[in-house]
């Protein structure tokens, strides 16, 4: 039976593109622009965008594979993707580490290697190379792709569970998330301490598979409701004083309250309020751009859409160039004009990467 290829949701690609730019800003060391990214004003940030939208994109790509060719094909395709992401993770680590070695020492006397906590690897590369390849050595800067690998590995289980019993994957999702909240799923991040992965994949899978099953149609997407929109806006506004450091500096009440609810906003275990805050933002954004993204028009939208369509390559590029941009800003003195130039050069590099990868995917040498 011939199947029709499902069209990509323009909102998905556009917001993935926006997320890639925000993630770049967040990864440039001491970037002044990072004071104005969404993470400074709420409990969720661009990481939630990346994980949620990756779940939605996976529903289109891997869900269609299962629908057409069954479970074996799904496992094979997921395995292939994990293989690609694993070696992308290794390549990013090696390239960034090499750049930090070449960069030498910062203006304050701290080596760039030390700034990323890579000194242990430089001192004992043989032992930690094994840890790098087995994902038991995961420095904080390099932690998103390992999380993504583990979540992808859970996908065949979730898809098959949904076929067996409609509600079963949600029981598994919530069960894994609850286990994370009680510290039962922590993965070791380095052999010399008990530090866990900064992003616990068994907590973050809740958001990934929420996006996955929304796109699959298993979870119904809420339509526009004025009361729901007011509640979502209220949620976003009310969280600002407890997330924005300026409020906490004005009155100790906000700082005390933020510390009391820290377990609900924890990034490692993916606290509940991060989920609620992001879903409120998602509801607002999805309806602001019109039904099926009808208001998404213009050249900037088209550019960001291309960036979103090539998000893995763009993300990897961003991880690599963020550190050299930070080093360049150190040498330039971190003036306002230098930061504008650094960030715009970074954006241009991500955009150029997206268009180049898209061009390569057309196999131009065949025509």
C-alpha positions as CSV (number, residue, x, y, z in Angstrom):
1,X,0.0,0.0,0.0
2,X,1.4,3.4,-1.0
3,X,1.7,5.9,1.9
4,X,1.6,9.6,1.5
5,X,4.5,11.5,3.1
6,X,3.3,13.6,5.9
7,X,4.1,17.3,5.4
8,X,6.3,19.0,7.9
9,X,4.6,21.4,10.3
10,X,6.0,24.9,9.6
11,X,5.8,25.8,13.3
12,X,8.1,22.9,14.2
13,X,10.9,24.0,11.8
14,X,10.5,27.7,12.6
15,X,10.7,27.3,16.3
16,X,13.5,24.8,16.0
17,X,15.4,27.4,14.1
18,X,14.8,30.0,16.8
19,X,15.9,27.5,19.4
20,X,19.2,26.9,17.6
21,X,20.0,30.6,17.8
22,X,19.1,30.8,21.5
23,X,21.2,27.7,22.3
24,X,24.2,29.3,20.6
25,X,23.9,32.4,22.7
26,X,23.6,30.3,25.8
27,X,26.8,28.4,25.0
28,X,29.0,31.4,24.2
29,X,30.9,32.0,27.5
30,X,29.9,35.2,29.3
31,X,27.8,36.5,26.4
32,X,25.9,39.6,27.4
33,X,23.1,38.6,25.1
34,X,22.5,35.6,27.3
35,X,21.0,37.9,29.9
36,X,18.0,38.3,27.6
37,X,17.2,34.8,26.5
38,X,14.0,33.1,27.8
39,X,15.8,31.1,30.4
40,X,16.4,34.2,32.4
41,X,12.7,34.9,32.8
42,X,11.2,31.5,33.3
43,X,11.7,28.0,34.5
44,X,12.2,26.4,31.1
45,X,14.7,27.4,28.4
46,X,16.0,26.4,24.9
47,X,16.9,22.9,26.1
48,X,13.1,22.2,26.5
49,X,12.6,23.6,23.0
50,X,15.3,21.2,21.6
51,X,14.0,18.1,23.4
52,X,10.3,18.7,22.8
53,X,10.7,19.6,19.1
54,X,13.1,16.6,18.6
55,X,10.3,14.4,19.9
56,X,7.9,15.9,17.4
57,X,10.4,15.6,14.5
58,X,11.1,12.0,15.5
59,X,7.4,11.2,15.4
60,X,7.4,12.3,11.7
61,X,10.6,10.5,10.8
62,X,10.6,7.3,12.9
63,X,6.9,7.0,13.4
64,X,6.4,6.9,9.7
65,X,9.1,4.2,9.4
66,X,7.2,2.0,11.9
67,X,3.9,2.6,10.1
68,X,5.3,1.6,6.7
69,X,7.8,-1.1,7.6
70,X,7.2,-2.3,11.1
71,X,9.1,-2.8,14.3
72,X,12.4,-4.2,12.9
73,X,12.7,-1.3,10.5
74,X,12.1,1.1,13.4
75,X,14.7,-0.4,15.6
76,X,17.2,-0.4,12.7
77,X,16.6,3.3,11.8
78,X,16.7,4.4,15.5
79,X,20.0,2.4,15.8
80,X,21.4,4.2,12.8
81,X,20.5,7.6,14.2
82,X,22.0,6.7,17.6
83,X,25.2,5.7,15.8
84,X,25.3,9.0,13.9
85,X,24.7,11.1,17.1
86,X,27.2,9.1,19.1
87,X,30.0,9.9,16.6
88,X,28.9,13.5,16.3
89,X,29.2,13.7,20.1
90,X,32.8,12.2,20.0
91,X,33.7,14.6,17.2
92,X,32.4,17.7,19.0
93,X,34.4,16.7,22.1
94,X,37.6,16.2,20.2
95,X,37.3,19.4,18.2
96,X,36.4,21.6,21.1
97,X,39.1,20.1,23.3
98,X,41.7,20.8,20.6
99,X,40.5,24.4,20.2
100,X,40.8,24.9,24.0
101,X,44.3,23.5,24.0
102,X,45.3,25.8,21.2
103,X,43.6,28.9,22.8
104,X,45.9,28.6,25.8
105,X,45.1,30.9,28.8
106,X,42.4,33.5,29.4
107,X,43.1,37.1,30.5
108,X,42.4,36.2,34.1
109,X,45.1,33.4,34.1
110,X,42.6,30.5,33.9
111,X,43.4,28.1,31.0
112,X,40.6,27.5,28.5
113,X,40.9,23.8,29.2
114,X,40.3,24.5,32.8
115,X,37.2,26.6,32.1
116,X,35.5,23.6,30.6
117,X,36.8,21.2,33.3
118,X,38.8,19.3,30.8
119,X,42.0,19.2,32.8
120,X,41.4,15.6,33.9
121,X,41.1,14.4,30.3
122,X,44.4,16.2,29.3
123,X,46.2,14.6,32.3
124,X,44.8,11.0,31.7
125,X,43.5,10.8,28.1
126,X,43.9,7.0,27.8
127,X,41.7,6.2,30.8
128,X,39.1,8.9,30.1
129,X,38.9,8.0,26.4
130,X,37.3,4.7,27.5
131,X,34.9,6.7,29.6
132,X,34.2,9.0,26.7
133,X,33.3,6.1,24.4
134,X,31.2,4.4,27.0
135,X,29.4,7.6,28.0
136,X,30.6,7.3,31.6
137,X,32.7,10.5,31.1
138,X,30.3,13.3,30.1
139,X,31.6,16.8,30.9
140,X,28.8,19.3,31.4
141,X,29.4,21.2,28.1
142,X,28.9,18.0,26.1
143,X,25.9,16.6,27.8
144,X,22.9,17.2,25.5
145,X,23.7,14.6,22.8
146,X,24.3,11.7,25.3
147,X,20.9,12.5,26.8
148,X,19.4,12.5,23.3
149,X,21.0,9.1,22.6
150,X,19.4,7.4,25.6
151,X,16.0,8.9,24.9
152,X,16.1,7.7,21.3
153,X,17.0,4.2,22.6
154,X,13.7,4.3,24.5
155,X,11.6,5.1,21.4
156,X,11.0,1.5,20.1
157,X,9.8,0.5,23.6
158,X,7.4,3.4,23.7
159,X,6.0,2.8,20.2
160,X,5.5,-0.9,20.8
161,X,3.9,-0.1,24.1
162,X,1.4,2.2,22.5
163,X,0.4,-0.6,20.1
164,X,0.0,-3.1,22.9
165,X,-2.1,-0.7,25.1
166,X,-3.0,2.8,24.4
167,X,-2.1,4.2,27.8
168,X,0.9,2.0,28.5
169,X,3.6,4.4,27.2
170,X,2.3,7.2,29.5
171,X,2.5,4.9,32.4
172,X,6.2,4.2,31.5
173,X,6.9,7.9,30.9
174,X,5.5,9.0,34.2
175,X,7.1,6.0,36.0
176,X,10.6,6.8,34.7
177,X,10.1,10.5,35.4
178,X,9.0,9.7,39.0
179,X,12.0,7.4,39.5
180,X,14.3,10.3,38.4
181,X,12.7,12.7,41.0
182,X,13.7,10.2,43.7
183,X,17.3,9.9,42.4
184,X,16.9,6.3,41.1
185,X,18.1,6.8,37.5
186,X,21.3,8.8,37.8
187,X,24.1,7.9,35.3
188,X,27.8,8.5,36.2
189,X,29.4,11.5,34.5
190,X,33.0,11.0,35.6
191,X,34.9,8.1,37.2
192,X,36.6,10.2,40.0
193,X,33.3,11.4,41.7
194,X,29.7,10.6,42.1
195,X,28.5,13.5,39.9
196,X,25.7,12.4,37.6
197,X,24.9,13.5,34.1
198,X,23.7,17.1,34.1
199,X,20.6,16.1,32.0
200,X,19.1,12.9,33.3
201,X,17.5,11.3,30.2
202,X,15.0,9.4,32.2
203,X,13.5,12.6,33.5
204,X,13.7,14.5,30.2
205,X,12.1,11.7,28.2
206,X,8.8,12.9,29.6
207,X,9.0,16.1,27.5
208,X,10.4,14.3,24.4
209,X,7.6,11.7,24.3
210,X,5.0,14.3,25.0
211,X,6.0,16.0,21.8
212,X,6.3,12.6,20.1
213,X,2.8,11.4,20.9
214,X,1.3,14.9,20.3
215,X,2.7,14.7,16.7
216,X,1.6,11.1,16.4
217,X,-2.0,12.1,17.3
218,X,-2.0,9.8,20.3
219,X,-2.2,12.8,22.6
220,X,-4.9,15.3,21.4
221,X,-3.5,18.8,20.8
222,X,-5.6,21.4,22.7
223,X,-7.3,23.8,20.4
224,X,-7.6,27.6,21.1
225,X,-9.6,28.3,24.3
226,X,-9.6,31.8,25.7
227,X,-9.6,30.5,29.3
228,X,-6.7,28.2,28.6
229,X,-4.8,31.0,26.9
230,X,-5.3,33.3,29.9
231,X,-4.1,30.5,32.3
232,X,-1.0,29.9,30.1
233,X,-0.2,33.6,30.0
234,X,-0.7,33.9,33.8
235,X,1.6,30.9,34.4
236,X,4.4,32.5,32.3
237,X,4.0,35.9,33.9
238,X,3.7,34.7,37.5
239,X,7.0,32.7,37.2
240,X,9.1,35.7,36.2
241,X,9.8,37.0,39.8
242,X,10.9,33.6,40.9
243,X,13.2,33.0,37.9
244,X,14.6,36.4,37.0
245,X,17.6,37.3,39.2
246,X,16.7,41.0,39.2
247,X,13.6,40.3,41.3
248,X,15.6,38.2,43.7
249,X,18.0,41.1,44.2
250,X,15.2,43.5,45.0
251,X,13.6,41.5,47.7
252,X,14.8,38.4,49.6
253,X,11.3,36.9,49.5
254,X,11.7,35.9,45.8
255,X,15.1,34.3,46.4
256,X,13.8,32.4,49.4
257,X,10.7,31.2,47.5
258,X,12.9,30.2,44.5
259,X,15.1,28.1,46.8
260,X,12.0,26.4,48.3
261,X,10.7,25.3,45.0
262,X,14.1,24.4,43.5
263,X,13.2,20.7,43.4
264,X,10.3,21.6,41.1
265,X,12.5,23.6,38.8
266,X,15.6,21.4,38.9
267,X,17.2,21.1,35.4
268,X,19.0,17.8,35.9
269,X,15.9,15.8,36.9
270,X,13.5,17.9,34.9
271,X,11.3,19.3,37.7
272,X,7.6,19.5,37.3
273,X,7.4,23.3,37.0
274,X,9.8,23.2,34.1
275,X,7.3,21.0,32.2
276,X,4.3,23.1,33.1
277,X,6.1,26.4,32.2
278,X,7.2,25.1,28.9
279,X,3.8,23.7,27.9
280,X,2.3,27.0,28.7
281,X,4.8,28.8,26.5
282,X,4.3,26.2,23.8
283,X,0.5,26.8,23.9
284,X,0.9,30.5,23.6
285,X,3.5,30.4,20.8
286,X,1.6,27.7,18.8
287,X,-1.6,29.9,18.7
288,X,0.2,33.2,18.3
289,X,1.5,32.1,14.9
290,X,-1.9,31.1,13.7
291,X,-3.5,27.9,12.8
292,X,-0.9,25.6,11.3
293,X,1.6,28.5,11.3
294,X,-0.5,30.6,8.9
295,X,1.1,33.8,10.2
296,X,4.7,32.5,9.6
297,X,5.7,34.5,6.5
298,X,8.6,36.5,5.2
299,X,12.3,36.0,4.6
300,X,13.4,35.7,8.2
301,X,10.8,33.0,8.8
302,X,12.1,31.2,5.7
303,X,15.7,31.4,6.8
304,X,14.9,30.2,10.3
305,X,12.8,27.3,8.9
306,X,15.8,26.1,6.9
307,X,17.9,26.3,10.1
308,X,15.3,24.2,11.9
309,X,15.1,21.6,9.2
310,X,18.9,21.0,9.6
311,X,18.9,21.2,13.4
312,X,21.4,18.5,14.2
313,X,24.1,19.8,12.0
314,X,23.4,23.3,13.1
315,X,23.4,22.3,16.8
316,X,26.8,20.6,16.4
317,X,28.2,23.6,14.6
318,X,26.9,25.9,17.3
319,X,28.6,23.8,20.0
320,X,31.9,24.0,18.2
321,X,31.9,27.8,17.3
322,X,30.5,29.0,20.6
323,X,33.9,28.6,22.3
324,X,36.0,30.3,19.6
325,X,33.5,33.2,19.6
326,X,33.9,33.5,23.4
327,X,37.7,33.4,23.0
328,X,37.5,36.2,20.3
329,X,35.3,38.3,22.7
330,X,37.9,37.8,25.4
331,X,40.6,39.3,23.1
332,X,38.3,42.0,21.8
333,X,37.5,43.3,25.3
334,X,33.8,42.3,25.3
335,X,32.6,45.7,24.3
336,X,29.0,46.1,23.1
337,X,30.0,46.3,19.5
338,X,32.2,43.2,19.9
339,X,29.4,41.2,21.3
340,X,27.1,42.3,18.5
341,X,29.7,41.3,15.9
342,X,30.4,38.0,17.7
343,X,26.7,36.9,18.0
344,X,25.9,38.0,14.4
345,X,28.9,36.1,13.0
346,X,27.7,33.1,15.0
347,X,24.1,33.4,13.6
348,X,25.5,33.8,10.1
349,X,27.6,30.6,10.5
350,X,24.6,28.6,11.7
351,X,22.5,29.8,8.7
352,X,25.3,29.1,6.3
353,X,25.6,25.6,7.8
354,X,21.9,24.9,7.4
355,X,21.9,26.0,3.7
356,X,25.1,24.1,2.9
357,X,23.8,20.9,4.5
358,X,20.5,21.2,2.7
359,X,22.4,21.6,-0.6
360,X,24.5,18.5,0.1
361,X,21.3,16.5,0.9
362,X,20.0,17.2,-2.7
363,X,23.1,15.2,-4.0
364,X,23.9,17.9,-6.5
365,X,26.7,15.8,-8.0
366,X,24.0,13.4,-9.4
367,X,22.3,16.0,-11.6
